[in-house]
Amino acid sequence: MKLSPATPLSVTLLLLLVFLSTTTNAHNITKILAKHPEFSTFNHYLTATHLAAEINRRQTITVCAIDNAAMNELLEKHLPTYTLKNVLSLHVFADYFGAKKLHQITKGSTLTATMFQATGEAPGTSGYINITNMKGGKVGFANEDNDGHFAATFVKSVVEMPYNISVIQISHILTSPAAEAPVAAPSDLNVTTLMANQGCKAFSDLLKSHSDVSKTFAENVQSGLTVFCPSDGVINSFMPKFKNLTKDGQSSLLLYHGIPVYNSMGMLKSNNGLMNTLATEGHNKYDFTVQNDGDDVTLKTKVVTATISGTLYDEEPLSVYKIDKVLLPRELFKGTVAEEPAPAPKGSKKKKKAKKGDDEDVEEDGAPETSPEDDEDPADESANLNWATSVKSTGWLVTVVLSIICVAIV
């Protein structure tokens, strides 16, 4: 069979196709762990400390996930965000360890560097983890500077993508005095003052009245923070409903207006999809979907859709945007959207009746627990749809390229 002169072009296109297929194999630790609710708290703090983005940039890595109960033991120490990041960095190895490799370690023991070691803040070898095959087929994990005490053991493999990423579960937190050592707090940008001076004084005053919330915002500034601030008029109209919430509900609502990642306007327009917030914790999703339509960027919760109406501040690591509505999370409010009629709540929980003209009912944050069907997040479905569309587009590209190759050969 004689090849036409177009064959080199066909080969080039084929190689391009192979390259495009390879680049689609990049991992996303947030999506991987989202399928395993027992790691929801760990997953949240990977995002809050910005470790998730660093993990996703690595091509060969092992993540040692810990369940919600083990994470609670760590959170009881009330470590600042920047110190918590050092501790969690000990759970990310700069090498690939699947279940098989863990049980076949040469000479039974090995040292591996962690992302804490890579920060340059780990003194000596305190950023290394000792992995050892123990008696009875167990695999132990120990900090290099803890005198051989194995703080955790291998539980199971969660996800393995040789030799890209391995996610394994370990029994307990890996930590050390070096990782928990006080970290000098960076000089903070004053978020509340900035908002008060730019037409968001009412929202700023609410943050100040909840010191724990204000502290959370301040601690996240230097590591990256995006704030969505309702204007004064919007907050003033919303105050009766805000006062109807419990203190914890009010705190969650305020935290819901912050994302622990810096986003410029361009990033918001290009990174459409589901966003975790400062209020995300365990089974309480407190997330919303960012979507753009031309130059407009909207924030869609299960209850309301708000639009960004202006930029108050945008200089990495902080961005603050003004929005035209208060973001209402499903966890605290029940919407009355026609296409998604909400089922009547079970039990005898009291509910405040909506005033005439209101577009949503308000519930106490002790509202009946949502059903499993309610947990099927439309935003998640949207993300899956986007993925499916991407796959469909790739399939179209495959068809076109293969057609060109066939024509060239003939």
Salt bridges, closest charged atoms under 4 A:
GLU38 OE2 - LYS156 NZ 3.74
GLU54 OE2 - LYS85 NZ 2.93
ASP95 OD2 - LYS101 NZ 3.58
GLU180 OE2 - LYS77 NZ 2.69
ASP205 OD2 - LYS201 NZ 2.95
ASP295 OD1 - LYS269 NZ 3.65
ASP358 OD2 - LYS241 NZ 3.74
GLU360 OE2 - LYS241 NZ 2.72
ASP377 OD1 - LYS302 NZ 3.82
ASP380 OD2 - LYS285 NZ 3.54
